[in-house]
């Protein structure tokens, strides 16, 4: 079985690294195309994959075609490969906002399609991807998609009506977390801590806290209460965040990203 990548950007490279390291595909069974020669050369040199200078050749040779292009370029990418896709091939799209119905209409024929919303922590093996197949996909198709996306983090099946919510809470949220880390580090610098050390303390605190949520299974509120000693420093900080509407700001941000995803 071969897999072809249309687009060789950061997310494509993250997935290549994951599937090769997990032994899901060998490098010789991976083909990629990109309009930028530098991107093709980089992927070939780093992963040992085959590259092609046009999308059509990738679609002809691959059993699984992964569309790793930005939403505004998806229409053109599909036009390049539509004649080379048949009912035996599986198409996986990671383009934000493009629905299964929209993608299917662009192919102008029945095609097995799986829509995915990944996020950038996949670059360090800690991604979180939402996966949604159309009705033509078999259980085998879905399982291989989950294996591919799970190679650089976690992958979970969701219904398509939740994909825009996934964008808000997972796809876009690394940016919110980076802002939070930067703000905490700025406060530490204000208190006299060197900048590099401040980033390390803030980032590790976020990493460790997230791990506690995932590994303990405890409600985040319960974990928060464990840190808040009576009349202590933490509850004083929590009081300030509540007074400033921290929860509401985060909820509004996620909702804004969700609504923007619907408009794409």
BALOBA-1460 file (C-alpha; in Angstrom, 3 decimals):
// residues 264
<rec num="1" residu="x" x="0.000" y="0.000" z="0.000"/>
<rec num="2" residu="x" x="1.233" y="3.496" z="-0.835"/>
<rec num="3" residu="x" x="0.260" y="6.898" z="0.528"/>
<rec num="4" residu="x" x="0.554" y="10.130" z="-1.403"/>
<rec num="5" residu="x" x="0.761" y="13.636" z="0.057"/>
<rec num="6" residu="x" x="-0.542" y="16.579" z="-1.948"/>
<rec num="7" residu="x" x="1.351" y="19.380" z="-0.235"/>
<rec num="8" residu="x" x="4.549" y="18.984" z="1.765"/>
<rec num="9" residu="x" x="4.179" y="21.623" z="4.459"/>
<rec num="10" residu="x" x="4.664" y="21.286" z="8.206"/>
<rec num="11" residu="x" x="1.596" y="19.142" z="8.870"/>
<rec num="12" residu="x" x="2.433" y="16.754" z="6.034"/>
<rec num="13" residu="x" x="5.965" y="16.401" z="7.375"/>
<rec num="14" residu="x" x="4.673" y="15.789" z="10.892"/>
<rec num="15" residu="x" x="2.468" y="12.962" z="9.612"/>
<rec num="16" residu="x" x="5.277" y="11.503" z="7.521"/>
<rec num="17" residu="x" x="7.561" y="11.462" z="10.525"/>
<rec num="18" residu="x" x="4.886" y="9.757" z="12.604"/>
<rec num="19" residu="x" x="3.930" y="7.032" z="10.149"/>
<rec num="20" residu="x" x="7.565" y="6.225" z="9.371"/>
<rec num="21" residu="x" x="8.637" y="6.107" z="13.022"/>
<rec num="22" residu="x" x="5.655" y="3.867" z="13.894"/>
<rec num="23" residu="x" x="6.321" y="1.591" z="10.923"/>
<rec num="24" residu="x" x="2.915" y="2.218" z="9.337"/>
<rec num="25" residu="x" x="4.517" y="3.023" z="5.982"/>
<rec num="26" residu="x" x="8.073" y="2.609" z="4.755"/>
<rec num="27" residu="x" x="9.656" y="5.703" z="3.142"/>
<rec num="28" residu="x" x="9.643" y="4.036" z="-0.288"/>
<rec num="29" residu="x" x="5.857" y="3.685" z="-0.026"/>
<rec num="30" residu="x" x="5.331" y="7.428" z="0.493"/>
<rec num="31" residu="x" x="5.013" y="9.853" z="-2.434"/>
<rec num="32" residu="x" x="4.682" y="13.617" z="-2.199"/>
<rec num="33" residu="x" x="4.145" y="16.632" z="-4.412"/>
<rec num="34" residu="x" x="4.418" y="20.348" z="-3.785"/>
<rec num="35" residu="x" x="4.677" y="23.358" z="-6.117"/>
<rec num="36" residu="x" x="7.817" y="24.441" z="-4.260"/>
<rec num="37" residu="x" x="10.935" y="22.558" z="-5.318"/>
<rec num="38" residu="x" x="12.555" y="23.354" z="-1.981"/>
<rec num="39" residu="x" x="9.699" y="21.618" z="-0.138"/>
<rec num="40" residu="x" x="10.058" y="18.514" z="-2.298"/>
<rec num="41" residu="x" x="13.803" y="18.385" z="-1.778"/>
<rec num="42" residu="x" x="13.433" y="18.902" z="1.975"/>
<rec num="43" residu="x" x="10.907" y="16.049" z="2.355"/>
<rec num="44" residu="x" x="12.978" y="13.720" z="0.181"/>
<rec num="45" residu="x" x="16.176" y="14.446" z="2.079"/>
<rec num="46" residu="x" x="14.626" y="14.253" z="5.555"/>
<rec num="47" residu="x" x="12.398" y="11.201" z="5.127"/>
<rec num="48" residu="x" x="13.727" y="9.404" z="2.062"/>
<rec num="49" residu="x" x="10.345" y="9.542" z="0.318"/>
<rec num="50" residu="x" x="9.639" y="9.704" z="-3.398"/>
<rec num="51" residu="x" x="8.571" y="13.082" z="-4.789"/>
<rec num="52" residu="x" x="6.801" y="14.184" z="-7.945"/>
<rec num="53" residu="x" x="6.543" y="17.641" z="-9.481"/>
<rec num="54" residu="x" x="2.789" y="17.384" z="-10.124"/>
<rec num="55" residu="x" x="-0.235" y="16.302" z="-8.103"/>
<rec num="56" residu="x" x="-1.670" y="14.027" z="-10.776"/>
<rec num="57" residu="x" x="1.257" y="11.599" z="-10.682"/>
<rec num="58" residu="x" x="0.916" y="11.253" z="-6.904"/>
<rec num="59" residu="x" x="-2.810" y="10.485" z="-7.171"/>
<rec num="60" residu="x" x="-2.214" y="7.906" z="-9.907"/>
<rec num="61" residu="x" x="0.381" y="5.998" z="-7.889"/>
<rec num="62" residu="x" x="-1.055" y="6.198" z="-4.363"/>
<rec num="63" residu="x" x="-3.713" y="4.036" z="-2.714"/>
<rec num="64" residu="x" x="-4.332" y="6.721" z="-0.085"/>
<rec num="65" residu="x" x="-4.215" y="10.391" z="-1.117"/>
<rec num="66" residu="x" x="-3.805" y="12.886" z="1.704"/>
<rec num="67" residu="x" x="-4.727" y="16.452" z="0.803"/>
<rec num="68" residu="x" x="-2.426" y="18.576" z="2.956"/>
<rec num="69" residu="x" x="-3.109" y="21.976" z="1.404"/>
<rec num="70" residu="x" x="-4.645" y="25.146" z="2.811"/>
<rec num="71" residu="x" x="-8.416" y="25.539" z="2.298"/>
<rec num="72" residu="x" x="-8.029" y="28.243" z="-0.358"/>
<rec num="73" residu="x" x="-5.935" y="25.879" z="-2.502"/>
<rec num="74" residu="x" x="-8.066" y="22.752" z="-2.092"/>
<rec num="75" residu="x" x="-10.274" y="23.391" z="-5.134"/>
<rec num="76" residu="x" x="-7.240" y="23.590" z="-7.420"/>
<rec num="77" residu="x" x="-5.625" y="20.517" z="-5.847"/>
<rec num="78" residu="x" x="-8.777" y="18.454" z="-6.381"/>
<rec num="79" residu="x" x="-9.047" y="19.628" z="-9.981"/>
<rec num="80" residu="x" x="-5.488" y="18.391" z="-10.529"/>
<rec num="81" residu="x" x="-6.251" y="14.869" z="-9.306"/>
<rec num="82" residu="x" x="-9.963" y="14.241" z="-9.874"/>
<rec num="83" residu="x" x="-9.411" y="12.190" z="-13.041"/>
<rec num="84" residu="x" x="-6.901" y="9.983" z="-11.212"/>
<rec num="85" residu="x" x="-9.133" y="9.141" z="-8.232"/>
<rec num="86" residu="x" x="-11.377" y="6.091" z="-8.411"/>
<rec num="87" residu="x" x="-13.699" y="4.305" z="-6.001"/>
<rec num="88" residu="x" x="-10.858" y="2.122" z="-4.715"/>
<rec num="89" residu="x" x="-8.682" y="4.997" z="-3.487"/>
<rec num="90" residu="x" x="-9.120" y="6.710" z="-0.118"/>
<rec num="91" residu="x" x="-8.909" y="10.503" z="0.068"/>
<rec num="92" residu="x" x="-8.040" y="12.175" z="3.387"/>
<rec num="93" residu="x" x="-8.386" y="15.950" z="3.663"/>
<rec num="94" residu="x" x="-6.935" y="18.094" z="6.447"/>
<rec num="95" residu="x" x="-8.203" y="21.393" z="4.976"/>
<rec num="96" residu="x" x="-10.038" y="23.396" z="7.633"/>
<rec num="97" residu="x" x="-13.679" y="24.279" z="6.997"/>
<rec num="98" residu="x" x="-14.167" y="22.166" z="3.864"/>
<rec num="99" residu="x" x="-17.031" y="19.742" z="4.433"/>
<rec num="100" residu="x" x="-17.406" y="16.216" z="3.140"/>
<rec num="101" residu="x" x="-20.227" y="17.425" z="0.893"/>
<rec num="102" residu="x" x="-18.096" y="20.259" z="-0.525"/>
<rec num="103" residu="x" x="-15.155" y="17.948" z="-1.234"/>
<rec num="104" residu="x" x="-17.409" y="15.307" z="-2.782"/>
<rec num="105" residu="x" x="-18.995" y="17.856" z="-5.128"/>
<rec num="106" residu="x" x="-15.570" y="18.998" z="-6.292"/>
<rec num="107" residu="x" x="-14.684" y="15.433" z="-7.332"/>
<rec num="108" residu="x" x="-17.981" y="15.197" z="-9.251"/>
<rec num="109" residu="x" x="-18.264" y="11.467" z="-8.546"/>
<rec num="110" residu="x" x="-18.520" y="9.059" z="-5.606"/>
<rec num="111" residu="x" x="-15.237" y="9.083" z="-3.680"/>
<rec num="112" residu="x" x="-14.225" y="7.643" z="-0.322"/>
<rec num="113" residu="x" x="-13.387" y="10.717" z="1.739"/>
<rec num="114" residu="x" x="-12.277" y="11.214" z="5.318"/>
<rec num="115" residu="x" x="-12.231" y="14.749" z="6.704"/>
<rec num="116" residu="x" x="-9.675" y="15.512" z="9.399"/>
<rec num="117" residu="x" x="-8.980" y="18.465" z="11.687"/>
<rec num="118" residu="x" x="-5.446" y="18.128" z="13.108"/>
<rec num="119" residu="x" x="-3.444" y="20.648" z="15.135"/>
<rec num="120" residu="x" x="0.159" y="21.812" z="15.174"/>
<rec num="121" residu="x" x="1.349" y="19.895" z="18.285"/>
<rec num="122" residu="x" x="1.490" y="16.972" z="15.841"/>
<rec num="123" residu="x" x="4.883" y="18.469" z="14.965"/>
<rec num="124" residu="x" x="6.170" y="17.208" z="18.330"/>
<rec num="125" residu="x" x="4.129" y="14.002" z="18.428"/>
<rec num="126" residu="x" x="1.372" y="15.425" z="20.638"/>
<rec num="127" residu="x" x="-1.304" y="16.284" z="18.116"/>
<rec num="128" residu="x" x="-5.050" y="15.870" z="18.551"/>
<rec num="129" residu="x" x="-6.999" y="15.070" z="15.382"/>
<rec num="130" residu="x" x="-10.718" y="14.776" z="14.770"/>
<rec num="131" residu="x" x="-11.689" y="12.287" z="12.055"/>
<rec num="132" residu="x" x="-14.963" y="12.070" z="10.135"/>
<rec num="133" residu="x" x="-15.597" y="9.599" z="7.249"/>
<rec num="134" residu="x" x="-18.261" y="9.793" z="4.574"/>
<rec num="135" residu="x" x="-20.728" y="6.965" z="4.008"/>
<rec num="136" residu="x" x="-18.593" y="5.294" z="1.321"/>
<rec num="137" residu="x" x="-15.720" y="4.559" z="3.714"/>
<rec num="138" residu="x" x="-15.372" y="1.093" z="5.202"/>
<rec num="139" residu="x" x="-14.286" y="0.282" z="8.741"/>
<rec num="140" residu="x" x="-10.896" y="-0.597" z="7.275"/>
<rec num="141" residu="x" x="-10.631" y="2.855" z="5.679"/>
<rec num="142" residu="x" x="-11.487" y="4.526" z="8.963"/>
<rec num="143" residu="x" x="-9.032" y="2.401" z="10.918"/>
<rec num="144" residu="x" x="-6.106" y="3.195" z="8.622"/>
<rec num="145" residu="x" x="-6.955" y="6.904" z="8.836"/>
<rec num="146" residu="x" x="-6.996" y="6.720" z="12.634"/>
<rec num="147" residu="x" x="-3.670" y="4.903" z="12.561"/>
<rec num="148" residu="x" x="-2.118" y="7.523" z="10.285"/>
<rec num="149" residu="x" x="-3.371" y="10.472" z="12.332"/>
<rec num="150" residu="x" x="-2.668" y="8.728" z="15.621"/>
<rec num="151" residu="x" x="0.977" y="8.269" z="14.665"/>
<rec num="152" residu="x" x="1.770" y="11.788" z="15.884"/>
<rec num="153" residu="x" x="-0.668" y="12.159" z="18.778"/>
<rec num="154" residu="x" x="-4.268" y="11.101" z="19.306"/>
<rec num="155" residu="x" x="-7.105" y="10.710" z="16.805"/>
<rec num="156" residu="x" x="-10.811" y="10.461" z="17.571"/>
<rec num="157" residu="x" x="-13.916" y="10.002" z="15.441"/>
<rec num="158" residu="x" x="-16.478" y="12.827" z="15.630"/>
<rec num="159" residu="x" x="-19.683" y="13.589" z="13.768"/>
<rec num="160" residu="x" x="-19.257" y="16.261" z="11.112"/>
<rec num="161" residu="x" x="-21.495" y="18.774" z="12.868"/>
<rec num="162" residu="x" x="-18.776" y="19.008" z="15.545"/>
<rec num="163" residu="x" x="-15.860" y="19.670" z="13.192"/>
<rec num="164" residu="x" x="-16.115" y="23.460" z="13.487"/>
<rec num="165" residu="x" x="-16.190" y="23.119" z="17.271"/>
<rec num="166" residu="x" x="-13.088" y="20.938" z="17.031"/>
<rec num="167" residu="x" x="-11.410" y="23.778" z="15.132"/>
<rec num="168" residu="x" x="-12.171" y="26.169" z="17.982"/>
<rec num="169" residu="x" x="-11.237" y="23.914" z="20.882"/>
<rec num="170" residu="x" x="-8.330" y="21.991" z="19.349"/>
<rec num="171" residu="x" x="-7.270" y="23.135" z="15.894"/>
<rec num="172" residu="x" x="-6.812" y="26.804" z="16.800"/>
<rec num="173" residu="x" x="-6.240" y="26.447" z="20.528"/>
<rec num="174" residu="x" x="-2.453" y="25.988" z="20.526"/>
<rec num="175" residu="x" x="-2.313" y="29.712" z="19.744"/>
<rec num="176" residu="x" x="-4.382" y="30.485" z="22.848"/>
<rec num="177" residu="x" x="-2.083" y="28.333" z="24.967"/>
<rec num="178" residu="x" x="1.019" y="30.008" z="23.523"/>
<rec num="179" residu="x" x="-0.460" y="33.399" z="24.453"/>
<rec num="180" residu="x" x="-1.113" y="32.118" z="27.986"/>
<rec num="181" residu="x" x="2.451" y="30.807" z="28.303"/>
<rec num="182" residu="x" x="3.860" y="34.071" z="26.984"/>
<rec num="183" residu="x" x="1.760" y="36.121" z="29.400"/>
<rec num="184" residu="x" x="2.836" y="34.049" z="32.408"/>
<rec num="185" residu="x" x="6.458" y="34.320" z="31.307"/>
<rec num="186" residu="x" x="6.123" y="38.095" z="30.918"/>
<rec num="187" residu="x" x="4.866" y="38.287" z="34.491"/>
<rec num="188" residu="x" x="7.830" y="36.217" z="35.670"/>
<rec num="189" residu="x" x="10.218" y="38.532" z="33.802"/>
<rec num="190" residu="x" x="8.493" y="41.484" z="35.449"/>
<rec num="191" residu="x" x="9.273" y="39.792" z="38.746"/>
<rec num="192" residu="x" x="12.960" y="39.505" z="37.854"/>
<rec num="193" residu="x" x="13.279" y="36.044" z="36.275"/>
<rec num="194" residu="x" x="15.451" y="35.687" z="33.131"/>
<rec num="195" residu="x" x="13.351" y="35.346" z="29.968"/>
<rec num="196" residu="x" x="14.556" y="31.866" z="28.949"/>
<rec num="197" residu="x" x="13.949" y="30.479" z="32.411"/>
<rec num="198" residu="x" x="10.529" y="32.140" z="32.552"/>
<rec num="199" residu="x" x="9.435" y="30.378" z="29.359"/>
<rec num="200" residu="x" x="10.672" y="27.036" z="30.717"/>
<rec num="201" residu="x" x="8.752" y="27.409" z="33.983"/>
<rec num="202" residu="x" x="5.551" y="28.563" z="32.268"/>
<rec num="203" residu="x" x="5.624" y="25.943" z="29.493"/>
<rec num="204" residu="x" x="6.420" y="23.064" z="31.853"/>
<rec num="205" residu="x" x="3.581" y="24.128" z="34.144"/>
<rec num="206" residu="x" x="1.138" y="23.941" z="31.232"/>
<rec num="207" residu="x" x="2.540" y="20.601" z="30.050"/>
<rec num="208" residu="x" x="2.367" y="19.073" z="33.509"/>
<rec num="209" residu="x" x="-1.127" y="20.390" z="34.196"/>
<rec num="210" residu="x" x="-2.453" y="19.003" z="30.896"/>
<rec num="211" residu="x" x="-0.893" y="15.649" z="31.683"/>
<rec num="212" residu="x" x="-2.621" y="15.589" z="35.069"/>
<rec num="213" residu="x" x="-6.009" y="16.132" z="33.412"/>
<rec num="214" residu="x" x="-5.415" y="13.335" z="30.910"/>
<rec num="215" residu="x" x="-3.791" y="10.800" z="33.208"/>
<rec num="216" residu="x" x="-5.743" y="11.228" z="36.452"/>
<rec num="217" residu="x" x="-9.189" y="11.448" z="34.874"/>
<rec num="218" residu="x" x="-10.107" y="14.031" z="37.501"/>
<rec num="219" residu="x" x="-12.307" y="17.010" z="36.678"/>
<rec num="220" residu="x" x="-10.223" y="20.141" z="35.990"/>
<rec num="221" residu="x" x="-12.140" y="21.922" z="38.752"/>
<rec num="222" residu="x" x="-11.108" y="19.245" z="41.245"/>
<rec num="223" residu="x" x="-7.466" y="19.554" z="40.206"/>
<rec num="224" residu="x" x="-7.742" y="23.340" z="40.519"/>
<rec num="225" residu="x" x="-9.129" y="22.979" z="44.042"/>
<rec num="226" residu="x" x="-6.161" y="20.764" z="44.994"/>
<rec num="227" residu="x" x="-3.817" y="23.701" z="44.305"/>
<rec num="228" residu="x" x="-5.943" y="26.357" z="46.032"/>
<rec num="229" residu="x" x="-5.004" y="26.358" z="49.718"/>
<rec num="230" residu="x" x="-7.206" y="28.397" z="52.063"/>
<rec num="231" residu="x" x="-6.147" y="32.067" z="52.029"/>
<rec num="232" residu="x" x="-3.208" y="31.083" z="49.826"/>
<rec num="233" residu="x" x="-1.474" y="32.516" z="46.794"/>
<rec num="234" residu="x" x="-3.283" y="30.441" z="44.175"/>
<rec num="235" residu="x" x="-6.835" y="31.291" z="45.204"/>
<rec num="236" residu="x" x="-5.832" y="34.957" z="45.185"/>
<rec num="237" residu="x" x="-4.686" y="34.571" z="41.569"/>
<rec num="238" residu="x" x="-7.846" y="32.644" z="40.654"/>
<rec num="239" residu="x" x="-9.952" y="35.459" z="42.158"/>
<rec num="240" residu="x" x="-8.241" y="38.009" z="39.901"/>
<rec num="241" residu="x" x="-8.764" y="35.814" z="36.803"/>
<rec num="242" residu="x" x="-12.453" y="35.367" z="37.651"/>
<rec num="243" residu="x" x="-12.894" y="39.108" z="38.208"/>
<rec num="244" residu="x" x="-11.344" y="39.794" z="34.800"/>
<rec num="245" residu="x" x="-13.652" y="37.315" z="33.071"/>
<rec num="246" residu="x" x="-10.996" y="34.759" z="32.170"/>
<rec num="247" residu="x" x="-13.428" y="31.903" z="31.505"/>
<rec num="248" residu="x" x="-15.713" y="34.093" z="29.425"/>
<rec num="249" residu="x" x="-12.794" y="35.360" z="27.339"/>
<rec num="250" residu="x" x="-11.655" y="31.816" z="26.585"/>
<rec num="251" residu="x" x="-15.201" y="30.689" z="25.744"/>
<rec num="252" residu="x" x="-15.693" y="33.694" z="23.453"/>
<rec num="253" residu="x" x="-12.356" y="32.983" z="21.715"/>
<rec num="254" residu="x" x="-13.246" y="29.340" z="21.058"/>
<rec num="255" residu="x" x="-16.678" y="30.367" z="19.805"/>
<rec num="256" residu="x" x="-15.151" y="32.999" z="17.482"/>
<rec num="257" residu="x" x="-12.810" y="30.423" z="15.951"/>
<rec num="258" residu="x" x="-15.717" y="28.012" z="15.562"/>
<rec num="259" residu="x" x="-17.814" y="30.599" z="13.740"/>
<rec num="260" residu="x" x="-14.929" y="31.565" z="11.470"/>
<rec num="261" residu="x" x="-14.442" y="27.890" z="10.576"/>
<rec num="262" residu="x" x="-18.063" y="27.753" z="9.422"/>
<rec num="263" residu="x" x="-17.427" y="30.702" z="7.102"/>
<rec num="264" residu="x" x="-14.436" y="29.155" z="5.322"/>
